[in-house]
Amino acid sequence: MLRLTLAQMRRSLGRLVAAGVAIALGAAFVAATLVAGDVITRTGYDAVTASYGDADLVVAGDDGFSDEDLAQVRGTAGVRGADPVLIGFTRLSHGARETSERLVATPSDPRLGTLEVVEGASPAGDDEIALSAATAERLGAGIGDELRVTWWPVPDDASEDEPAEQSSDVRLVGLVEDPAGAWSQYGGAALVSPGSALRWSGYRSVEDAGPLRLLVATDPDRADAVRAALQAQLPSASVLTRDEAAAESVEEIGNGGNVLVMVALGFAAVALLVAALVIANTFQVIVAQRTRTLALLRCVGARRGQLRASVLLEAAVLGVGASLAGLLLGVGLAQAALSVLSRIDLGVPLPTTVTLTPAVVLLPLLLGTAVTVLAALVPARIATRVPPIAALRPVDAPTLRAGAGRVRLVLSLLLTVGGVALLLGAVAMAAAGVGVGQMLPLLVGVLGGAASFVGILLGAVLWLPRVVSGVGAVLRRGGPSTRLAAANTIRNPRRTAATSTALLIGVTLVAMMSTGAASARVSLAQELDERYPVDVLLAPTDDEGSVPAEVERRVADTPGIDAVVRVPTAYVSADDSLLAAFVVDDDAARTVLAEEGVAAALLDGVSVVPDWVEADGRASMTLTDASGESELGPPVDLEVRAGRNGEVYLTSEAARALGVQADRTVLLASMAPGAGAGDVLAGVQEAVGDADVYVVSGGTEREGYERAIDTLLAVVVGLLAVAVVIALVGVANTLSLSVIERRRESATLRAIGLSRRGLRWMLAVEGMLIAGVGAALGVGLGLFYGWAGAATVFGTTGDLHLAVPWSDLGIVLAVALLAGLVASVLPGRSAARTPAVAALAVD
């Protein structure tokens, strides 16, 4: 039987190519999706942990770490280097030019560094510094020049005297770049020695700085042992790998749900389902066409078991070969995409090569082979149960048995209704935050979506032909060819359902992903607006002054700045936390804050506080001095809304209740639409000049995240292109096989007077009718599944906005109609050219 099976495959090579193409594309889609999921996760992790360098471990503590803790970590066996993550600024001047700069210490191990020296040398002593090229240009300084650094020590708790300003001369020894964008929010950073990083930031020790993270580089293959040792030494801290720390940060951004991983898993689950359906649909039609061949083998002595084994072996060989080709294709396409993206300045570091994980290699191979074999089970069993003599008779058009129709209807309704209930339940779970940490809403949503879609497809043979026929009734006045086309759609419901379902699957996938991606983009944009409501903040370096009016004028004239507003600022104590507060009236909120989130709350008369401060819509706050030690007024209970930012935004009424004075002010600036955040930040820093003002750009950080989102959506577009190809191949295969099945039927029409042109037009109308209805239904289903998927994945991150990508859906419908036309017309031309007598002959 092995030789017979291989011989049959050689003779049926043309027919098997269609199934092989669908299998290969399905496997390629799965492989590309898994690679894209890895890229999405890796890019997201790198974005949120850019300041961690290539650390092997991250030690996190809520109470900060001391010098003794750092020394203990560095002395642990297997530790190559350990550094605290410090947040410090200092004032630099060169001649008449000054600027405020973020400080980063030289690492104790190269893997812990975030800045790359591109010219000159790294600082080797406390009197040396390396700057970004932009900062050096702003200061008018070059390598070898002397700079002046000025700082203000943190007040000593034991002394009542205010510490005096201190300064020192340093030499510029190098220029640095920030390849991962770790410090882009600050317009770059300066590289200095560890001692200088502490002293110039005003701290006397690591304990004064109170770092919440320690980065650790370990000896090769010692990370696990070092992790266990550090956890034992610092039981109150959490010792995490870099990826675990990244996952934790991403989870915080997603408000309890690892959004990036959920998106990747969602795409992978959809890819598996769609590939299975397309492969099964195509292969079942091909195996069904060989029923008479199998019956002939039965006549010459082959046993049922041998025939079944032959069919399954053929399916396995085809599945392995096509899946291997698909794996190579998918990985190749992913590598090509990364190669192209690496040449484009996306502002987001992407890997340059594909990482072949076991899942990327094995899953497409196993899936393609398993689905092909499973798809062959039912046709093989049916073929072996048909009596040989009956099978050798000409095959009549299949019809639905009443019993089978009722069973199919009941199963279809159960799966569809139950699946939709699960899907809506997943949306409700995500909105309520139930089981988000365990990704339970995603799992329930995938199960519900798969069950409901399978239920719809299972019942398609019962309702889809009738829908197509109903639409075709409108075309009955178009002549005999169009009337025949409309009648054909209902005369053979199985064939109509199989043909339309292929496109229904593909279009549903494309519409779902397009809708989900568009909704995700809008929802994530709102999330970023809430997290970074102010594009540019300018504040005085001391705690009591205000930004000079001359700086306000120069900033307002900076290219890319749309508006500048001066607002009072103060410090408040809430829930044992000292927080900076900004008083934003209605005009300022409309002018410089993002439309959603903070601005909307302020315009409704509600102040905004960090989410850990708010409780049941209220918060108790007290006005304090800059140190938080002296209360300047009584506690005030305010109506508030929880925000995702770390500051307090007060309404004018709330500020009056707290007793906030207007003697200290800061500037809030908004960028013009389309302006580059990095260029605007550089211009603002130039405008600040030598004033004692520091600049923080939330717009730069938001732009970085937006670029990351755009990159991820570019990956989604690549997946959509593969999905469209799968859908087109699926509908072309099914329609072509349908036309081949109807060669004798077409010959009969020719024999009774239908012209060749009329035959071609009949097939073209039928193809476009079936494809058009399938595509339209697919768009509707895709919109529903896309909304439900986006609500499940992003329901915990804030208000979900449903976006409808009208242009994408219009293109999908047009392509579907064209596919139906091409897939029907080309085989139709072959049928029209075949002599009627030859076509009527029984094979």
PEMOSUL-V232534 format. One record per helix or strand of 3 or more residues. SS is the DSSP state (~ for helix, > for strand). FROM is the first residue (numbers start at 1). LEN is the number of residues. Records with the same first field share a line. If there is no record, write none. Layout:
SS=FROM-LEN  FROM-LEN
This chain:
~=2-10  13-36  50-3  67-8  110-3  133-7  184-3  194-7  206-4  223-11  242-12  259-31  291-9  304-39  358-28  388-4  402-31  440-19  460-19  480-12  493-39  549-8  586-7  598-6  652-7  677-12  698-44  743-9  756-39  806-28  836-5
>=57-4  79-6  88-7  97-9  116-5  128-5  146-7  165-13  190-3  213-6  238-4  536-5  561-14  577-7  607-4  618-7  636-8  648-3  665-7  693-4
